[in-house]
Amino acid sequence: MGVQFDHSWVLLLLLPLVIGAFYAYRTDFRLKGGRRKWAVGLRTAIITLLVLVLAGFHTFTLVKDKEVVFLADRSASMMDNDPVWDWISKAGAEKGPSDRVGTVAVGLDAAVEKNLDTGPVSGGSSEAAVNSGFTNLAGGLQLAGSQFGGGENRRIVLISDGEDNVGNVLSEAAMLKERGIAVDVLKAVPPELKDAAVESFHVPEKLYRAEAFAFEVLIRSTFAGAGELRLYEDNREIGRQNVALERGENLFALQGLAKEPGLHRYRAELFVDGDEQSANNASYAITRVTGSPKVLIVEGKKGTSSNLENALASGLIDHTVIGPGMLPSELVKYAGYDSILFNNVSGEQVGGKQMELIEQAVRSYGVGFMMIGGEESFGMGGYFKTPIEKLLPVSMELEGKREIPSLGLILVIDRSGSMGGDKLKLAQESAIRTVELLRPKDTVGVVAFDDQPWWVVEPQKLDDKEGVIAKINSIPSAGGTNIFPAVSAATEEMLNVEAQRKHIILLTDGQSAVNSGYDALLESMTDGKITMSTVAVGEDADVNLLQSLANEAKGRYYLVKDATTLPAIFSREAAMIARTYIVDKPFIPALVQPGDWSGWFQNGLPSIYGYVAATPKMTAQTVLSSPEPDPLLARWQYGSGRTVAWTSDLTGKWSRDFVKWDSFPGLFADMVKWTFPQFAASPYEVNTTVLGNEVTFEVTAEGAESPEELEALVSGEDGGEETVPLAQVSPGVYEGRMTVRSSGSFLLQLRNKNGADGNGEEPAGMQGTGFVIPYSPEYRLPPAEPEDKLQAVAELTGGRILDWNKPEAAFQFTAQPQRSLRGWERPLLAAALLLWLADIAVRRLALPWGRMAALIAAAMPWRRRARALAAAAAQPGASAGAAADAGLTRLAARKSRAAAFYGAGGDGAERGSVPPAPSPAAQPAASQTAASPPSSAASPPTMSPMSKPSPMMSQAAKSPPPAGSPAPAPSSQPSSEKEKAGRSRSGTTADAESGNDRLGRLLDAKRRSRR
C-alpha cells in the first residue's frame, strides 16, 4: 500500500499551520490548563485534515487486473452467430476473479450486451437490437472503448469478417491507440456460397413517350451457369431474356420502350439454378417519362365513373380507373400520376396507410387531388380527422351550421386478449374520433367487455370530452369474449337515455361464449327505437351472429380486414345516425369566388338536387355555394399540390342537369387540369451515389441563373421524410449527403428554399426524381482481393490475431501493474466535522472535564480489575464508619475540583474542604474525651489523616529537642497541642481568605470582558 497526493504542493500549508498552533498555545490566555491544550490540538487536527483533502490524499495498492470487451459483428454477412457467442463464453470463463469483462454487439449501430464488470459472461445468443443491414465497425469500436476507465491492461477483442461498409474503422483504431487500448482480432470466415448478384441496373433518368432506350444490367457470379433475366415496369413484366453467366462480372443490355408518361420504377430480377443467396438477385431504377398527363380515378362503386371518363377523354387526358382495394401501398406509384380523383369513395374502403401516402404525394410531390361527393363521400364516408380531410379545402365538422337532433350513442368494445396490441389501439382511436364528432348536448357511453361487461364511461352528457377520451385510452386487454351481457347492459342503459336518435356500435374480433337470448333483446331495441351496427374485425369473428344482429337492429354490418379503417367506420356511423350531412333539395348554385373559372358561368348554371354538407376552411377559395350556405365547389393549395372538392355527385342522382350541361366536360377537365403539378421543365440534373448507408447528391443547374439555396426533400417507402440542404460547392453545382437505415426506393424532390421568386414564400418545388438502394450492402459479393482491415487494425493498435481454437488466449497477455486508488475525501471531511463539534464543546461548554476524564479512565476494564484486587486485599474487619469517612472524602474532593476549575488552583481544595469524619481508631478516644472532667475539654482534637499540617508544624515535629534541655513534663503536653491546633486553624482561615480574594478577582475580570 502506498500514499498519493493529487496536489502535493498544498502540503506546504502544514508549515504555517505548525507555527500558528505554537503561537496560539503561547498567546491564548482565555483558557487555562488542559482545556487550552485540547482546543489548540483540535483546531490543528481540523486544519490538517482539510489540508489533506485539498491535497487529494489517496491510498493505493498495486494490482494487475485485466479489462476485456468483446465486440461481436452481428451484421447479415455474419450468417451464423452461435459460434461467436460460444467462443466468447469460453474465453470469458478463463478470466481471473478480479478481471473485468464486457460484450458489445454491432451492426449499423452498436449496443452493449453486458457492462464491463467482474461478473461472468453468460452463454447463449445476443439479445440487443441492432440493424443488421450494415456493418459499422468504427461505431462498435467507439462504444467498446467508452466502456473502459483510465487504467491499464485494456483490450478489445473484435470478432468480425472485416467487411464493414459504414464509417472508417482505421481512424477509430488510431484513436484507441492514443488511449493505450489494444485491439485483438478474431476473423470470421463465412462459408463460400454459390451466389449470383445483380450489382447494378441503369436506366436513363429522363425519357420521352415512345422513346426506345436500353437497360444495362451488371451481374457478378461466383460460379458459371445459365439463368433468366426478367424486367418489370411498375411490377408489370415487360420482357425476359436467357443469360449465360461466367465466374466474375457479366454485363447485359436489353431494349425497352417508354410507353406511359410519369414516374416509373423498373426492376431487373435474376433467376439462376443453384443460387444459394436470393437477397441480392434484384435491383431497381427510377426514371420519369415525359408526355401527356395521367389521372387516376378511384371509384367507390364499379361502373359509376363513365361521366368522368368521357369528360377527361374530351380533354385528351389519359386516365386509369381502379377500385379502392387496388390502391398501391408505395409512394412512388402515386408520384407517377398527375392527379388522383376519388369518386364517391367511402373511407372504410381506403386503408390508413394509403390515405397517408396520398396526403404525402400531394403535399411533397405536387400530385393533384379531387374528391367528388355522394352518399359515401366526405362526412358520410367517415373522413373526419383523416389525412384525406387534412388535404381537402373543406372540413367535415358541421357544429353550429344547422340544428342537429340530439344523439345517444353507446360504444360496445371487445377488450379480450385477442384484441391486444394494434387492434385495441385502433378501436380506442375510433371511439375517440366518434366522441370528437359529437356535441355537448349528445349522450355517450362506452362499455368494454371480455367475459363480463365493464362500464368505462357511464352514459352521460358530453360536457367533458377530455375526461371521456382519457377514460377510453385507459382500456386494457384481458379475458375471453362474451357479447350478450355487454349488449344487454348497453340496451338497458340506452332505454333510460333521453335522445331523439339512439344508436349502439358493437366491435369484436372473436366468437361469443353465448349465442342465445338475443330475440328478446332485439325486440327491446325495436320498441325503444334503438339501432345497432356491428363491426367484425378479422375472419375469426362471429360473422353470422354480428350480421344477424345488425340486420335485426336496423343497423349496418362491417367486415374489417384492415384494422386501420376502423376510425373511418366509426366516424361514418356517427355521421349517418345524425343524417344531417345530406341536403337533398334543389337549388341553383351561387357564384362566390369563381376566379379563372368565371368564363364557364357567364351563361348561368343548372340546378343541383343534393349534396353532402361541409365547412370551407379558412384559406380555401369557395367557387360555388348552396343557399345554406355550404360549399359546392372549393379549391386551395396544399403544400406543393392543389386539391378540389365537389360536394355533389357526378353520377346523375343529384346532378342530372349538371352532367347534361353543355359546358360540363370542359369545366370538369379544367377542374382536373387545375390540380396538375405546377412544375416547369426541371433545369437541374441530379446524380446520386450510394456508398454503404450514405447517399451523396450532386445537382447541376443547367440554366444561367442558380438559386442561392437549394434543398432536397427525400421520402422513403415507409412514408418518412427528410430534408437535405444542398451546399453550392461551385457555380451551379450543389452537393448534399444523407444516411439511410434500410434499403428501398426513395423519391427526391428539389426545392428552391427561398421560393420561386425569392420572396420567401412557400418553397417552390421542381419536378422530382428518385434513387434506389436495391438491397443491403451486406449481400454484395466481396471483391476478388479484399483488403484485410482486421489485420491492419491489430497492427495499428498493438493487438494480436487470435485463433478460434484457443479462446483462453483472450486473457493470456502480460498485465502491467497499476495503482488502485482509494479516495479519503469523505472520511477526512467527516472526521473534520466531528472534531469541529468537539472543539466547540471544549471552548464553550463549562463541564467538569477532569472528572469526565477520570470517569472514562475508571470505566476501563483494567481499572475495574485493579479495584477488584484492591478490595480483595483490604482487611475484612473494616467498620461502617470507614464508609462514612470515604463519603466525606469524596465530597471534599468534588469541592476542591470545583474551586480549581474556577481558578482557585491548589488552594481551593483546602478552602472548600470540610473536616473529615474521625477515623475508626479515633472514635474510642473521642468518647473518652467526652467522658473526662471539664479540665480536659480544652485538649486539641485528634488530626485527621486528610488534614495537611503546615510546614512549620512538620519541621517542629521532625526537629529533636535541644541537648540538655529538660524534657517536657507530661502535664504540659495538652497545652502544646492546643497551641498547634490554634495555629493550624488560623493558617486555614488565612488560606481561605486568600482563595476567596483570587476568585473575586477572576469574576470581576470576566464581567469586564463581557462589557
N, C-alpha and C positions, 0 to 999 in steps of 0.2 A: 504493500500500500504506500502511496505517496501523497504529497500535498502539492496543489497547483493553485496559482493565483492568476486571474484574468488580467488584472491591473496591479502588478506588484508595486508600482511606484506609489500607490496610495498608502502602502505600509510606512512610508516616511512620516506620515502623520502621527505615528506612535511616539516619535522623539519629543515633539512639543507636548504630547499627552503626559509623558513621564514628568517633564519639567512642571507642567501645570498642576499635576497631582501633588508633587512635593511642595509647591508654593501654597496650594490650598490647605495642605495639612499644617503648614507653619503659620499661616496668617488667619485662619478661620477660628476666632475666639467665641463664636456663638455657641459652639458645642464643646463639651468637656469630656475627657476620658475616652472610654470605649465607643461612645456614640460618634465622636469625631472620626475615629479610625474607620468605623463601619461606613459612615457617609462618604468619606473620600474614597474608600475602597470600592463601594458600589458604583459610584459615578465613573470611576476609572474603568471598571469592568464593562459598564454600559457603552462607553465610548469606544473601548477596544473591540467589542462585538460589532458595533456599527462600522468601524474601520475595516474589519474583516469582510463584512457584507459588501462594502464599496469596492474592496479589492478583488471580489469574485473568488472567495475561498471555496475550493473544491478538494475532495479527496479522490484518489483514483486507484484502480487496480489494473494490471496488465492482463488482457485476455486475448485469445486467438480465435474468437468466434467468426464463423463464415456466414455470409448472406448471399443467397442464390435465388434469382427469379427466373422461372421457366416461361418462355414466350412461345406459345404454340400457334402455328398458322392454321386457321380454320376456313380458309377460302375454298371455293368449289374445286380448284385444281388439286387440293389435298383430298383425294377421294375417300380414303379410309382414315378416320381419326382415332380409332380404338388403339392401334399400336402406339400412337404418340402418347396417349394418356397412360397406357400400361408402362411405357418406358419412364415417364415422369414419376409414376408411383414407385417404381423400383429404385429410381435414383433418389427420391426423397426419403426412402427407408434407410439409406446409408448415411444420413446426416448425423452429426453429433447432438447430444442433448441440448446444448445451448445454441446450436446453429439455427439460423432463421431461413425460412423458405416461403416463396410465394409463387403464384401462377397467374399468367395473363394470356387471354385469347385475342387474336387479331384477325380481321377481315378488312373491310373498308374502314371500319372503326375498331377500336380496341376496348376491352372490358376486363376488369380484374376478376379472376375466378377465385383467388384466395389471397388474402392480405399477407404481407410479409411478417411472419411471426414464427415462434418455435413449435407450433403445432404440426402434426404430421400431414402429409399430402394424401387426401382421400382418393381412393380409386374410382373408376367409373368414367363416364364421358363428360364433356364440357356442358355447362348449363347456361352460360352467359349468352345473351342475344347479340350477335354481330352480323353484319351484312356480308354474306359470303360471295357476293358478286364481284368483289375486287380484293386486291391484296395491297395493304398499306403497311409494309414492314417498318417504315420510318415512324409512323404513328405508334406502332406497337412498341418499338424501342424507346420512344419518348415516354410512354406510360409506364413501361417497366422500370426505366431509370428513375422516375419520380417516386418509386416505392422505397428507395434507399434513403438513409440518413446521410451523415457526413463522415462515416467511419471508413475503415479499410476492409480488405478482403471481400469486395463486392463483385459479383459476376452475374451476367445474364446468359442463359442458355437458350439460343434461338433454334427452334425446330421448324423447318420450312423446306419447300422445294426451290426457294430462291427466285420464283417467277413473280416478282412484285410488279405492279402496274400503276401504282399511285405513290407519289412522294419520292424523295431521294434518300435511300437508305444509307448511302455512304456519307452524306452530310451529317445525318443524325449520329452515325457511328463516330465521326470525328468529334462531335460534341461530347459523347460519352467518354472518349479517350481523355479529353481535357479534364473530366471529373474523376479520372482514375478508375473507371468501370470497364472491365474486360468483357468481351462478348465471345462465348464459346458457341460453336455452331454444330448442329446435327442435321445433315442434309437428308431430306426425304426424297427418294427416287420413285415417282409414280410408275405403275406398270405401263409398259408400252402397248398402246391400243392401235387397232386398225381404224383409222379416222380420216374422213374426207370433209373438209370445211370450206364454206363459201367465204373467202377472205374479203372480197369487195364486190360491189354492184353499182355500176354507174349508169345514170340516165341524164340527158340534157336537162338543165334547170328550167328552161323556157322552151315551150313548143307551141306551134300554131295548129289550129284544127286542120286535119287531113295531112299533116306533115309526117313523112317517114323518118324514122330515127333508128339508132342501133343501141341495144343493151350490151354492156360489157360486163362479163362475169369472170372473176378470178377465183379459181378453186385450187386449194392445196390439199395434197393427199399423202398419207404415209404408206400407201400401197397402190398397186396397179389394179385396175378393174374397170368394169363397164357400169354405166349408170344412166339416169334420165334427168334432164334439167327442165323444170316447168316454170312458166312465167304467169304471173297473176296481176290484174289491174283491179284494184279495189275489191280483192277477194274473188274476182271473176277470172277464170283461166282464159288466157289469150294465146297460149302456144306451149309446145313441149318439143324437146329435141333429145335424141340419144347421144351420149357422150362417152368417149373412151378416156379414162384417166391414167396418167402416168405418175410415178412417185415424184413428188415435188410440186411445182407450180404448173397450172393448166389454165390458159386464157381462152375464153369463148366469146363470140359476138353473135347476137341474134337480132333480127329485124323486127320492128314494130311500127304501128301507125296510130297517130294521135287522132282519136275519133271524137271524144266528148270534151267540151271545154270545162274548165275548173281545175281545182287542185286534186291530183291523183296520187295514190300511193301504189307503187309497183313492188312485187315480191318475186325474188328468184329462189327456188327451192330445189334441192338436190336429193335424189333417191339413188342409193348405191347399195347393192347386196354386200353384206359383210361389214358394213359400217357400224362400229361399236359406240359411237358418240353422235347422237342426233341433235344435240342442243345447238350445234354450230352449222346446221345444214340449210339455213335460210338467211337471206339478207334483204334489205329494203332500200328503196329510194323514193324520193318525193319530187314531183315536178308539177308545174302549172301549165295547162293548155289554154291558150288564148282563143276565144271565139265568142259566139253569141251567148248571152246569159242563160242560166239554167235555174229553174224553180222547182222546189219540192213541195207537192201538195199532199197533206196528210188528212184523210177523210175519216170521220167517225163512223159513218155507215157506207158500205161499199156501194158505188154507183151513184152517189149524190153530188159528184163534182163536175158533171157534164157542162153546166153553165160556165164554170171557171175555166175548164179546159178550152172551150170554144172561144172565150174572150182572150185567153193567152195565145191561142193559135192565131187569132186575127192580128195580134200584135207581134207575131213572129218570135215568140218567146218559148224556148224549149222547156218542157216540164216533165216531171215524173210523179205518178200517183201511187201512194202506198197506204197501208193501214197503220194504225198506231203501234201494233205489235211488231212492225218491221223497222221501227226507228233504230238507227245504229247506236252503238254504245262507244264509239270512238269519235273524238273531236275532229279529226282530220276529215271524216266523212261529211260532217256538217259544213266544214270550211270549203268543200267542193261545190256548194250551191251559192247562188247569189241571193236567194230569198227562200224562206220557209213559210208555207201557208197552213194554218190549222182550220179545217172546215168542219165546224160543229163537233169537235173532239172533246170528250169528257176527260177530266183529269185522272180518273181511275184507270183509264186506258193507257196513260203515259207514266212510265216509271220515274221515280225521283231522280235517278242518275241522268236520264235523258233530258229532263227539264233543266238540270244544272248545266249540261253540255250545251244545250240550245242557248241558254242565257249567256254562257261564256262566249259562244261563237258570235252572238250579236254584239256583246259589249266589247270584246277584244279584237275581233277579226272583221267587223263591219258587215256581217251577214244580216240581211233584212228579215223581218218577221211581220206576219199579218194574221190576226185572229178574226174569224168570221163567226157570227153568232148562230144561235139555235137553241133548242131546249136542253142540249148537253154542253153548252159553252158558257164562258165567263163564270158568273157566280153559280149558275145552275150546274156547272161542270166541276165544282169543287176546287177552283183555282185560288181560293183565298189564302194569302200568305205563302204562295209558292214562288219559285223562281220565274215562272211564266208571268204571274201577276206583277212581279218586280220590273220586268222589261216592258210591260204594256203601258200605254198612256192613260189608262183608266184603272180605277180601283174597284174591288168587289164590295166594299163597305157601303151600306145604304143607310146607316143610322142618321136620323134627322131629316131624311128626304120625304118620307111618307109614313102614314100610320100603318104599323105592322101589328097584327094580332098578337096577344100575349101567348107565350110558348111555355110548355112544361116538358122538359127533356131529362130522361134518366139514362145514363150510360151504364151498361152491364158488361164488365170487362173480365175476361178469364185471366187469372193470375197464377194458374197452376205451374208446376215445374217445367212443363214443356214450353211455356211462354217466356221463359227466361232469356236474357240477352237482348238482342236487337228487336225481337218481336214485341216484347213488353215495352221497350223504349219507344218504338213507333206507335204502339197503342196509346201510350201516355201523351205523345206529341199530338196524336189525332184528337184525343179528348181535350187537350189544351186549346187547339185551334177551334174546336167547336165552342168551347166556353168563350173564347175571344170574339166569336161571331154574335153571341147573344147580348141582350141589353139588360140593364139593371132590373127592369120590371119582369124579366123572364125568371122561371124557376128551373133550377138544375140540381141533379143528384147523381152521384157516382157510387155504384156498388161493385166491389171486386169479389170474385168467388174462386174457391177451389172446391173442397168438399162441402164447405159452408159459406154462405154469403157474409160479407164484411162491408159495412157502410163506410166508405171513405169520406163521402160528403153527403150528409143528410139532405133531403130535398129542401131547398131554401131559395129565397130571392137572391139574385146575383148582385148583391151590394158590394161584396168584397171579392173581386176577380182574382187578385193576387193571392189571397188566402186559399181560395179553391184550387188554384193552379199549384200552389205549394203542396197541398194535400195529395193531388193527383201524382205529383212527382215522387211521392213517398211510398207508392205501392210496391211491395216486394213480391217475388215469385216463390211459390211453395205449394205443396199438396197436390191433390188429384183434381178431377173435373166432375162437377155435379151441377147441371144447368138449372134444373127445375126449382130448387129453393131460391136461387138468385132471381130468376124471372118472377117467381111468385111474390117475393118481397118487394121487387120493383113495382109490380102491378098494384099490390096492396097500398103502397105509399102514393102511387100516382092517382089512385081513386080519390085521395084526400087533397090533391093539388087543385087549386083554382086557376085554370088557364083555358084559353079558347081552343088551343091545339095542344094535344098531348101525344108524345112520341117516346118510344123506347128503342135504343140501339143495342143489340146484343153482339158481342165479339168473342169468338172462341176458336181454338185450334185442335180440340180433342173430342173424344166420344164421351157422352154423358153417362154417368153411372145409372141414372133413372130416366126412362123414356116414356113413362106413363103419367096420367093425370093432367095432361095439357088441355083436354077438351073443356073442362070447367074453367080453366084459367083463360083460355081464348074467348070463351063466352063472356067472362067478366070484362075482358078488354073491349069486346064489341059493345057491350052495354054501357061501358064508361067512355066510349068514343076514344079509345086508346089505340094507336097504331104502333107497329113494331117492325123494324128492319133488322135483318141478321147478316153477319159477316163471318164467313168461313175462311180461316187462314190456313192454307195448305190442303193437301189431299187427305190428311189424316183426320180432318174434322168430320163431324157427323153431318154430312151434306144433306141427306134425305130429311133429317129432323129439322135442320135450320131452314131448308127451302120450304118445308111444310108450314113451319111457324110463320115465316114471312108472308106466305100466301094467305093463310087464315087470318092473320092480323092486319091484312091490307097494307103491307109494307113492301120493301124491296129486299131481294136476296143478292148477295155479292159473294163470289168465289174468288179469293185473292191468292194468286201465286207469287206475286211480287209484293212483299210487305211494305215497300216504300210507297205504294199507292194508298195505304190506309188513311193518311191525313186528308187526301183529296176526297175519299169516300165519305168520311165524317163531315167534312165541310159541305159536301154536296147534299148530304142528308139534312143538315141544319138549314140549308137554303131551300130545300124542297118542302120542308114542313111549313116554312113561313109562306111559301107560294106568293111572294111579292116581287120577285125578280122579273117575272114575265109580265110585260104590259102588252095586252092583246086588244088594242083599239086602234082604229085607222086614224092617220094624221098625215099632213104634208110637212116634210122636214123644213126646218127654218135654217137659213144661212147665218153662220156666226163669223167664222174667220176662214173663208174659202182659200185665200192666198192664190197660188199659181194655178189652182183648180177652178177658179171662178168662171173661166170660159165655158166650162161644161154646164153651168147652171143658169146661163143667161136666159134660156127659154123656159125656165121653170123646172119643177121636179115632180115625179109621180108620187102617188100615195104609198105609204108603208102601213102594214096592218098589224105589226107587232115587233117587239124587240126585247132584249134582256137588259134590265136596268143596271147602270153602273155609275160611278162618280169620276169625273175627269180629275186628273192630277194637276198640281199647281202649275207646272211649266208646260203642260200639254196644250196643243192647239186644237180646239174643237171646231171642226169644219161644218158639220150639220148637227142639229139637235132636235129633240122632241118637244112638245108643249110643256112637259113636266117642270123644268127642262132637264132631260137626260141626254148624254152624248149619243149620237147615232154614228157619226164618223169622226174619229180623232186620230191625231198623229203626233209624234215627237221624236227627238234624237235621244238615243240611249247609248252612252259610251261612243264607240266607233260606228255603231249601226243605227238604223232607223226602223221604227215599228208603227203599225197602223192597226186600229181597232174599228171594226164594223159590227155593231151590236145587233143588227137584224140578221136574218138568214139570207142565203142566196140560192136556196133550192126552189123557191116559189111559194112556200107556205105563207110567209109574212111579207114577201117582197115580189109577189107575182107581177105587179105592174112595173116594178123597178127592173126586173130581169128582161122584160119585154120592151123596155125603153130603148129607143134607137141609140142613145149615147152610152148605154151601159157598157158595151165591150170596150170602147175607147177609154171611158172613165176608169173601169176596173184595171185595164192594162196600165194606165197612168199611175194608179194607186200602187200597183205592184212594182213598177219601174222606180217609183219614188223611194222604195225601200232598198234598191240595189246599192252595193258598196260604192262609195263616192271616191274611190281611188283613181288617180290618174295613172298613166303608164309609169311604172316604177323606174326612177332614174338611178337605181343602185344595183350593183352586182354583189351578191353575197356568197362568200366561200366559208365553209365550216370544216374544221379539222378536229378530229376526236382522238385524244391520247389518254388512255386509261379512263378515268371518270371526269376528265377535264375537256371541255369543248371551247375551242378558240374561234371567234368570229372575225372575219376580215371583210369589211364593207368598203366598196369603192364607188364614189359618186361619179356618174357619167356626165353630168351637166357641168356647166362652168361655175355655178354658184353652189356652195356647200353650206349646210346649216352649221351653226356653232356647236350645238349639242344634239346628239343623236342617241337613241336608246332602242333596245330590242326587247320586245315582250315575248317570252318563251313559255309555251303551255305544253304540259305533258299529258299522257293518256289518262292519268288519274284526276285531271281537272286542275291540278295545281299550277300556279303562275309565278313567274319570276321575272323581274325587270333587270336587265343587264345594261349598265351605262357603257356607251361606246366612246372611247377617247380618240381624238383626232391625232394620229401619230405623224402624219404628213398631209399636205394639202389634198383634200378629197379622199383620204384613206383613214378609216376608223378601225379600231380593234377593241375587242372585249372578251372576257373569259367568264365561264361559269362551270360549276361542278354539278354532276348528276349522281343520283344514288341507285339508279336502275336503268336497264336497257328499255328501248321502246321508241315510238315515233314522237317527235316534238315539232310543234308549229312555231314559226318565228315570224314576228311582225315588226317591221321597222317603224319608228315614230319620231317625228320632229318634236323634241321636248318643248320647244317654245311656241308650238302652234304653226299652222300653215303660213301665216303672215307675220309670225314673230311677235304677236301681240300678247303672248302669254295665256291665251285661251285654251280650250280643250286641245290636247296634243293631237296633231294631225297624223292619221295613220296612212301607211302606204301598203301596197299590195304585198301580201306575205308569201313566205316560202316555208320550208321545213327541212329537218335533218333527222337521221335515224341512227340509233345505236342498236344494231340488229340483235346482238347477244352479248353476254358478259365477256370481257376480255380474258376471263379465266378459261374459256373454252377455245381460245385461239391456239393453234399449233405452235409450239416453241420453234425458234429459229434453228437452223442446222447446227450452228456452233454458238450456243448460248454463252453469255458472259457469266462466269462463276462469281456472283456477287457475294455469296456466303463466305467463300474463302477470303475475298477481299476485305470483308468486314472483320473476320477473325484476325487477319494480319494487321489491319489498321489499329485495332484496339488491344493487341497483345493477347488474343484469345486462342483457343485450341479447337481442333477438329475432333469431335467426339465420335464414338463408334456405337452403333445400335446394339452390339453385343456386350457392351461394357457400361451399363447405366451407372454403376458405382463411381465411375471416373468423374462424374459431375461435381463431387465434393472432394476429390483427391487432388487438391492443389495446395501449394505451400502457403500457409497463413502467416501474415506478418502481425507481430504483437501490436496491440493498440490499447490506448487508455480507455478504461470505462469509468467515466466521471460520475461523482455523486455530489450534487449541489447541497449546500448547507444554508442557503439564504433564509429559508423559513425557520428552521430550528434556531439559528442565531438571532433572528428578529424576535422570535417568541421568548428566548432567554433574556434578551434586552428589555422586553416589555415587563417580564416578571421582576427583573432586577430594578427597573424603574419604580414599580409599585413598592418594592421593599425599601428603596431609597426614600420615597415619600413617607413611608411609615416610620423610618428611623428618625427623620428630621422633624416630623410634625406631630407624632403621637407621643404623649408623656406616659410611657409604660415602664414598669419595673424590669428593664432589660436584664439586669444582673440576676434577678430571681428567676426570670424565664429561662435564662441560660442554665441556672442551677437545676431547675426542674427538668429541663431537657437532659442534662447530664445525669441527673438522678434516675431518669426513666430508662437509661441504657441498661441492657441485660447484665453487663459485667458489674455495674454499680449495685443492681439488686442482689446479685450473688454475694458481693462483698458485705452488704448489710446483713444478709442472712448468716454468713460466717461469723460476723462480729456479735450478732445476737446469741449465737450458739456458745461463743466463748465467754459471754458475760456470766457473773455469779448468779446463781439461781435464787439467792436469798434476798434480792432487792425488794424493798418495801414499796408500798403505794405512794409514799412521799416522793420517791425519785421521779415518778411520772409527773407529779405536780411541779417539781423543780424544773423538769425539761420543758414543760409548757411555758413557764415564766421565762426560761432562757430563750425560747423561740420568739416570744413577744418582744423581748429586749432586742433581739437580732433584727426583727422587722422594723422597729423604730430606728435602729441605727442605720439601716439601709435607706429608709425614707429620708433621714436627715442628710445622709451622704448624697442622695440623688439631687436634693435641692441646694447643694453647695456647702454643707457643713463639714465635709471632709471627715477625717477620722474622729474628730471631737464629738460628732453627732452621736456616736454610739454611746459615749459616756453621758452626754447631755440627755438623751432620750431614754436612757436605761432606768429601770426601777430596781429596788433592792430585791435580789433574788430570794426565793424561799430558802429557809435554812435547810442545810443538808441533814440527812437522817442521823448522822453522828452527832450533830449539834442539838438535836431535839431533846435528849435527856438533860443536857446542860442547861438548856433554856428552862426546863421545868424545875430544875433545881434552883435556878436563879429566881424564878418566880416565887419559890417557897422560902427563900432565905430572908433574914431580917432586913429591915429598911436600910441599914447601913451599907449593905451590899448592892442596892439598886442602882447606885451610880457607876457600877463597873461597866466597862465597854462591851458591846456585843461582839460576838464571835464573827470574824471576817469571812465572807462567802468566798468560795473558790472563784467566782466570777468577778469579785472585786479586784480592782487593779491598784496596788499600792503605789504611792508616789515614789519617785527616785530617792528622795531623802530618807523615806522610811526604809526603803530597801537597803540603802547604804548603812543606815544606823543599825539595821538588823544584822548586816554582814560584818561590821567592824567589831573587833573584840574590845573589851573594857581595857582601859589603861593599866599598865603594870603598877602594882602597889596600891591601886585604888581599892577601897573596901567594897566588898560585894554588897549589892543592894539587898536591903532587908526584905523579907517576904512581905511585910506589911505595906511596903512602898510600891509593889508591882501593880496593883489596881490603879493607883494614881497615874503611873506612866501610860497605861493602856487608855485611860481617859483622855490624856493629852494627845496621844496619837489619833484617837478617834475624832477628836475635835479638829485636829489639823487636816485630817482626811476630808471631813465634811466641808470645811472652809475651802479646800482646794477644789472640790467637786462643784461647789456653788460658783466659784470664780470661773471655772471652765464653762459652765452652763451659760453664765452671763456673756462670756466671750463668744460662744457659738450663736447665741441669740443676736448679738450685735452684728456678726457676719451675715446671718440670714436676713436681717433687716436691710443691710446694705444691698444685698442681692435683689431683694424685692423692689427696692427703690430704683435700682438700675433698670429692671425690667419695665417698670412703669414709665421711666423716661424714654426708653426705646419705643414704646407703643405710641407715645405722643409724637 
